[in-house]
Amino acid sequence: MRVAPRTYRFWRTNPPAARSVSDAVVIDRLRGLRTGGAGGGPLPEVLYGRRKMTRFLNRTGLPGISKHSVDRLMRDEGMRGPVRGRKTGTTIPGKDGVRAGDLLNRDFRTTAPNRAWVTDFT
């Protein structure tokens, strides 16, 4: 790929964007939580979600950081808080594992109304 020398020199001398610099500071702080504990282990704050992590970073020297920036950077670093709550169970199988039989034999035509009622459980 050919690049004009003027374009290359401009790219080399151009300072990094402000967002890149601020992201690097936050990422450094987030990575420090993983190894900042006793013996190189993680600190308890590594379990924080986006909301608590935003408040924690505001308290510890990064005032005014956006919750959206913290959310984006945590997602990029693979960090997420614990998910609490119950998982939704939609189907409870029978104890014997036998399904109900097909009483219509897949023939849904009837001679009069209200002779066969069918539904779809998908």
N, CA, C and O of each residue as an XYZ file, in Angstrom:
488
protein
N       0.847     -1.167      0.000
C       0.000      0.000      0.000
C       0.897      1.236      0.000
O       1.813      1.348      0.815
N       0.638      2.121     -0.881
C       1.454      3.327     -1.008
C       0.857      4.440     -0.153
O      -0.348      4.688     -0.181
N       1.717      5.097      0.598
C       1.312      6.223      1.431
C       2.218      7.396      1.084
O       3.434      7.243      0.974
N       1.625      8.544      0.918
C       2.408      9.731      0.598
C       3.315     10.079      1.777
O       2.891      9.960      2.926
N       4.565     10.510      1.518
C       5.480     10.854      2.612
C       4.926     11.922      3.541
O       5.152     11.876      4.750
N       4.204     12.880      2.982
C       3.629     13.939      3.813
C       2.615     13.355      4.806
O       2.570     13.766      5.965
N       1.799     12.388      4.340
C       0.810     11.753      5.209
C       1.489     10.973      6.318
O       1.055     11.022      7.469
N       2.552     10.254      5.984
C       3.276      9.475      6.983
C       3.908     10.381      8.030
O       3.815     10.099      9.225
N       4.545     11.459      7.605
C       5.191     12.374      8.567
C       4.152     13.019      9.476
O       4.402     13.203     10.668
N       2.990     13.365      8.929
C       1.929     13.937      9.757
C       1.463     12.924     10.804
O       1.237     13.275     11.962
N       1.322     11.676     10.387
C       0.888     10.630     11.313
C       1.928     10.402     12.412
O       1.563     10.181     13.567
N       3.208     10.452     12.070
C       4.271     10.220     13.054
C       4.388     11.361     14.061
O       4.697     11.127     15.229
N       4.144     12.588     13.616
C       4.324     13.736     14.508
C       3.052     14.121     15.244
O       3.096     14.917     16.182
N       1.917     13.565     14.831
C       0.643     13.897     15.460
C       0.575     13.250     16.847
O       0.853     12.057     16.969
N       0.214     14.000     17.894
C       0.126     13.399     19.227
C      -1.072     12.440     19.313
O      -2.014     12.563     18.529
N      -1.046     11.503     20.243
C      -2.174     10.581     20.383
C      -3.435     11.328     20.820
O      -3.365     12.386     21.446
N      -4.567     10.763     20.481
C      -5.846     11.389     20.819
C      -6.047     11.402     22.331
O      -5.527     10.543     23.044
N      -6.797     12.375     22.808
C      -7.052     12.495     24.250
C      -7.782     11.267     24.775
O      -7.526     10.833     25.899
N      -8.684     10.702     23.983
C      -9.408      9.503     24.428
C      -8.465      8.320     24.599
O      -8.622      7.536     25.534
N      -7.494      8.183     23.715
C      -6.532      7.086     23.838
C      -5.707      7.222     25.113
O      -5.419      6.231     25.783
N      -5.332      8.449     25.439
C      -4.536      8.680     26.648
C      -5.364      8.398     27.898
O      -4.887      7.736     28.820
N      -6.600      8.894     27.938
C      -7.429      8.657     29.120
C      -7.814      7.182     29.241
O      -7.902      6.656     30.350
N      -8.042      6.516     28.113
C      -8.335      5.076     28.153
C      -7.151      4.296     28.695
O      -7.333      3.338     29.446
N      -5.941      4.692     28.326
C      -4.751      3.990     28.808
C      -4.617      4.121     30.326
O      -4.196      3.176     30.993
N      -4.969      5.274     30.869
C      -4.902      5.467     32.321
C      -5.911      4.563     33.022
O      -5.583      3.925     34.023
N      -7.124      4.506     32.508
C      -8.163      3.682     33.131
C      -7.831      2.197     32.990
O      -8.025      1.428     33.932
N      -7.339      1.794     31.832
C      -6.976      0.387     31.630
C      -5.841     -0.002     32.564
O      -5.831     -1.110     33.100
N      -4.889      0.895     32.763
C      -3.803      0.609     33.704
C      -4.341      0.419     35.118
O      -3.887     -0.463     35.847
N      -5.306      1.246     35.502
C      -5.905      1.120     36.835
C      -6.697     -0.184     36.954
O      -6.643     -0.847     37.989
N      -7.434     -0.557     35.895
C      -8.211     -1.797     35.921
C      -7.305     -3.024     35.972
O      -7.583     -3.977     36.700
N      -6.231     -3.000     35.204
C      -5.299     -4.137     35.233
C      -4.568     -4.225     36.560
O      -4.203     -5.315     37.001
N      -4.353     -3.082     37.198
C      -3.710     -3.082     38.512
C      -4.561     -3.747     39.582
O      -4.034     -4.247     40.575
N      -5.871     -3.757     39.385
C      -6.740     -4.417     40.347
C      -6.560     -5.936     40.315
O      -6.792     -6.612     41.317
N      -6.149     -6.464     39.177
C      -5.977     -7.912     39.053
C      -4.735     -8.417     39.765
O      -4.691     -9.573     40.184
N      -3.717     -7.562     39.909
C      -2.460     -8.025     40.502
C      -2.009     -7.168     41.670
O      -0.863     -7.289     42.104
N      -2.869     -6.309     42.191
C      -2.452     -5.375     43.236
C      -2.621     -5.883     44.649
O      -2.277     -5.172     45.592
N      -3.135     -7.080     44.834
C      -3.361     -7.616     46.169
C      -2.108     -8.233     46.763
O      -1.025     -8.183     46.180
N      -2.290     -8.814     47.938
C      -1.181     -9.469     48.624
C      -0.723    -10.673     47.804
O      -1.537    -11.480     47.355
N       0.586    -10.780     47.618
C       1.142    -11.898     46.870
C       0.851    -11.848     45.384
O       0.944    -12.875     44.712
N       0.505    -10.698     44.853
C       0.230    -10.566     43.434
C      -1.158    -11.015     43.033
O      -1.443    -11.133     41.841
N      -2.029    -11.268     43.998
C      -3.394    -11.695     43.699
C      -4.295    -10.524     43.416
O      -3.877     -9.372     43.533
N      -5.520    -10.800     43.046
C      -6.459     -9.711     42.727
C      -6.988     -9.024     43.985
O      -7.098     -9.629     45.052
N      -7.304     -7.767     43.827
C      -7.963     -7.016     44.894
C      -9.458     -7.330     44.883
O      -9.982     -7.772     43.861
N     -10.153     -7.110     45.996
C     -11.595     -7.384     46.010
C     -12.385     -6.537     45.018
O     -13.461     -6.944     44.579
N     -11.869     -5.376     44.662
C     -12.581     -4.496     43.746
C     -12.681     -5.063     42.336
O     -13.440     -4.541     41.520
N     -11.925     -6.127     42.029
C     -11.973     -6.717     40.699
C     -13.348     -7.332     40.439
O     -13.702     -7.581     39.287
N     -14.120     -7.577     41.483
C     -15.453     -8.149     41.346
C     -16.534     -7.098     41.115
O     -17.702     -7.446     40.946
N     -16.169     -5.835     41.105
C     -17.161     -4.786     40.922
C     -17.737     -4.813     39.515
O     -17.056     -5.176     38.555
N     -18.998     -4.423     39.409
C     -19.628     -4.224     38.112
C     -19.377     -2.807     37.634
O     -18.601     -2.068     38.241
N     -20.037     -2.424     36.539
C     -19.794     -1.118     35.942
C     -20.120      0.025     36.890
O     -19.359      0.988     36.981
N     -21.252     -0.069     37.603
C     -21.660      1.063     38.445
C     -20.715      1.240     39.630
O     -20.277      2.356     39.908
N     -20.400      0.158     40.328
C     -19.494      0.272     41.470
C     -18.085      0.641     41.020
O     -17.395      1.399     41.701
N     -17.657      0.112     39.881
C     -16.318      0.417     39.396
C     -16.210      1.894     39.032
O     -15.171      2.508     39.271
N     -17.265      2.476     38.456
C     -17.242      3.902     38.127
C     -17.101      4.728     39.390
O     -16.304      5.665     39.434
N     -17.867      4.390     40.417
C     -17.755      5.126     41.688
C     -16.384      4.932     42.323
O     -15.810      5.874     42.870
N     -15.855      3.708     42.250
C     -14.533      3.425     42.815
C     -13.460      4.255     42.112
O     -12.597      4.840     42.767
N     -13.511      4.308     40.788
C     -12.511      5.092     40.051
C     -12.662      6.583     40.324
O     -11.661      7.296     40.380
N     -13.890      7.070     40.495
C     -14.093      8.481     40.835
C     -13.514      8.795     42.202
O     -12.953      9.872     42.403
N     -13.643      7.866     43.150
C     -13.118      8.085     44.497
C     -11.601      8.016     44.551
O     -10.982      8.689     45.376
N     -10.997      7.219     43.694
C      -9.563      6.955     43.817
C      -8.711      7.694     42.794
O      -7.642      7.209     42.424
N      -9.147      8.825     42.341
C      -8.249      9.663     41.556
C      -8.610      9.878     40.104
O      -7.844     10.519     39.384
N      -9.723      9.380     39.647
C     -10.151      9.647     38.277
C     -11.538     10.288     38.299
O     -12.508      9.665     37.868
N     -11.647     11.522     38.794
C     -12.965     12.141     38.892
C     -13.531     12.474     37.516
O     -12.802     12.855     36.601
N     -14.824     12.323     37.394
C     -15.502     12.706     36.166
C     -15.440     11.674     35.056
O     -15.783     11.982     33.915
N     -15.014     10.469     35.358
C     -14.977      9.454     34.306
C     -16.393      8.981     34.011
O     -17.212      8.840     34.919
N     -16.669      8.742     32.765
C     -18.016      8.383     32.331
C     -18.291      6.908     32.595
O     -17.408      6.062     32.446
N     -19.527      6.612     32.987
C     -19.900      5.214     33.202
C     -19.855      4.431     31.901
O     -19.613      3.224     31.906
N     -20.086      5.110     30.795
C     -20.040      4.442     29.501
C     -18.605      4.075     29.123
O     -18.364      3.021     28.536
N     -17.664      4.941     29.458
C     -16.258      4.632     29.202
C     -15.811      3.450     30.045
O     -15.115      2.558     29.558
N     -16.213      3.445     31.309
C     -15.853      2.331     32.189
C     -16.467      1.044     31.674
O     -15.816      0.000     31.682
N     -17.706      1.104     31.229
C     -18.377     -0.074     30.700
C     -17.641     -0.604     29.466
O     -17.409     -1.808     29.354
N     -17.279      0.278     28.551
C     -16.581     -0.124     27.334
C     -15.219     -0.731     27.640
O     -14.857     -1.764     27.076
N     -14.459     -0.093     28.535
C     -13.121     -0.573     28.841
C     -13.150     -1.873     29.639
O     -12.307     -2.747     29.438
N     -14.125     -2.000     30.550
C     -14.244     -3.260     31.284
C     -14.602     -4.392     30.332
O     -14.087     -5.503     30.465
N     -15.470     -4.121     29.386
C     -15.853     -5.146     28.411
C     -14.646     -5.538     27.560
O     -14.457     -6.718     27.263
N     -13.826     -4.557     27.165
C     -12.629     -4.851     26.377
C     -11.619     -5.678     27.169
O     -10.904     -6.502     26.599
N     -11.561     -5.459     28.473
C     -10.625     -6.191     29.318
C     -11.180     -7.528     29.803
O     -10.475     -8.289     30.464
N     -12.427     -7.812     29.480
C     -13.028     -9.078     29.901
C     -13.444     -9.088     31.358
O     -13.561    -10.156     31.959
N     -13.669     -7.927     31.933
C     -14.081     -7.830     33.336
C     -15.585     -7.616     33.403
O     -16.143     -6.813     32.656
N     -16.228     -8.337     34.299
C     -17.646     -8.111     34.541
C     -17.954     -8.514     35.961
O     -17.337     -9.418     36.525
N     -18.921     -7.824     36.524
C     -19.308     -8.105     37.894
C     -20.097     -9.400     37.986
O     -20.517     -9.959     36.972
N     -20.294     -9.869     39.203
C     -21.075    -11.100     39.372
C     -22.532    -10.872     39.000
O     -23.080     -9.797     39.243
N     -23.147    -11.870     38.419
C     -24.549    -11.800     38.027
C     -25.353    -12.502     39.102
O     -25.207    -13.704     39.323
N     -26.195    -11.744     39.759
C     -27.001    -12.309     40.827
C     -28.407    -12.559     40.327
O     -28.822    -12.006     39.308
N     -29.124    -13.376     41.030
C     -30.501    -13.647     40.654
C     -30.669    -15.077     40.204
O     -29.705    -15.833     40.086
N     -31.871    -15.418     39.965
C     -32.210    -16.773     39.594
C     -32.309    -16.884     38.085
O     -32.790    -15.971     37.414
N     -31.850    -18.013     37.556
C     -32.010    -18.254     36.129
C     -33.451    -18.645     35.855
O     -34.089    -19.318     36.665
N     -33.950    -18.224     34.725
C     -35.340    -18.495     34.372
C     -35.460    -19.913     33.830
O     -34.800    -20.276     32.857
N     -36.299    -20.698     34.465
C     -36.574    -22.037     33.973
C     -37.926    -22.043     33.291
O     -38.930    -21.689     33.908
N     -37.969    -22.434     32.039
C     -39.228    -22.364     31.307
C     -39.894    -23.721     31.147
O     -41.118    -23.790     31.037
N     -39.132    -24.788     31.132
C     -39.707    -26.103     30.891
C     -39.276    -27.057     31.991
O     -38.094    -27.144     32.323
N     -40.236    -27.767     32.549
C     -39.938    -28.782     33.560
C     -40.332    -30.125     32.960
O     -41.520    -30.394     32.783
N     -39.360    -30.970     32.643
C     -39.705    -32.241     32.010
C     -40.376    -33.190     33.000
O     -40.184    -33.082     34.211
N     -41.166    -34.123     32.463
C     -41.813    -35.128     33.301
C     -40.789    -36.064     33.914
O     -39.703    -36.245     33.363
N     -41.124    -36.659     35.050
C     -40.175    -37.530     35.743
C     -39.887    -38.794     34.951
O     -38.778    -39.326     35.012
N     -40.881    -39.283     34.203
C     -40.653    -40.500     33.433
C     -40.068    -40.216     32.057
O     -39.593    -41.144     31.400
N     -40.084    -38.980     31.600
C     -39.496    -38.600     30.322
C     -40.341    -38.971     29.112
O     -39.854    -38.904     27.984
N     -41.602    -39.361     29.321
C     -42.466    -39.755     28.217
C     -43.302    -38.556     27.780
O     -43.883    -37.867     28.618
N     -43.363    -38.308     26.498
C     -44.146    -37.200     25.979
C     -45.569    -37.665     25.665
O     -45.823    -38.854     25.470
N     -46.469    -36.718     25.622
C     -47.852    -37.033     25.271
C     -47.927    -37.456     23.808
O     -47.161    -36.972     22.975
N     -48.839    -38.349     23.506
C     -48.970    -38.852     22.151
C     -49.645    -37.856     21.226
O     -50.276    -36.902     21.681
N     -49.512    -38.079     19.933
C     -50.117    -37.238     18.914
C     -51.505    -37.814     18.603
O     -51.621    -38.775     17.842
N     -52.553    -37.229     19.188
C     -53.898    -37.764     19.030
C     -54.491    -37.495     17.650
O     -55.415    -38.193     17.231
N     -53.982    -36.507     16.948
C     -54.516    -36.162     15.627
C     -53.716    -36.791     14.488
O     -54.110    -36.687     13.327
N     -52.618    -37.430     14.802
C     -51.739    -38.023     13.775
C     -51.359    -37.005     12.706
O     -51.316    -37.326     11.518
N     -51.085    -35.773     13.137
C     -50.647    -34.663     12.285
C     -51.679    -34.285     11.221
O     -51.323    -33.651     10.228
N     -52.931    -34.653     11.403
C     -53.999    -34.282     10.477
C     -54.860    -33.233     11.180
O     -55.649    -33.568     12.063
N     -54.709    -31.962     10.791
C     -55.364    -30.869     11.492
C     -56.673    -30.441     10.840
O     -57.242    -29.424     11.236
N     -57.159    -31.170      9.872
C     -58.434    -30.847      9.216
C     -59.575    -31.413     10.049
O     -59.454    -32.497     10.619
N     -60.692    -30.674     10.121
C     -61.871    -31.149     10.858
C     -63.116    -30.983      9.981
O     -63.110    -30.269      8.979
N     -64.168    -31.664     10.394
C     -65.419    -31.580      9.640
C     -66.289    -30.423     10.099
O     -67.142    -29.951      9.348
N     -66.077    -29.958     11.340
C     -66.879    -28.863     11.892
C     -66.025    -28.087     12.892
O     -64.990    -28.586     13.336
N     -66.447    -26.866     13.253
C     -65.690    -26.097     14.246
C     -65.703    -26.782     15.609
O     -66.614    -27.547     15.927
N     -64.679    -26.495     16.405
C     -64.518    -26.979     17.778
C     -64.434    -28.504     17.875
O     -64.833    -29.066     18.895
N     -63.939    -29.174     16.867
C     -63.735    -30.627     16.928
C     -62.311    -30.963     17.377
O     -62.099    -31.940     18.095
N     -61.342    -30.155     16.956
C     -59.947    -30.398     17.338
C     -59.309    -29.044     17.653
O     -59.378    -28.108     16.856
N     -58.700    -28.962     18.804
C     -58.006    -27.752     19.208
C     -56.522    -28.064     19.226
O     -56.099    -29.067     19.801
N     -55.736    -27.210     18.599
C     -54.286    -27.412     18.566
C     -53.591    -26.119     18.987
O     -54.159    -25.030     18.916
N     -52.364    -26.276     19.420
C     -51.554    -25.103     19.783
C     -50.103    -25.413     19.474
O     -49.743    -26.560     19.209
N     -49.282    -24.392     19.510
C     -47.875    -24.534     19.217
C     -47.084    -24.123     20.443
O     -47.260    -23.013     20.945
N     -46.222    -24.990     20.933
C     -45.445    -24.726     22.131
C     -43.988    -24.373     21.827
O     -43.103    -24.663     22.631
N     -43.734    -23.756     20.683
C     -42.346    -23.425     20.368
C     -41.999    -22.043     20.818
O     -40.866    -21.599     20.632
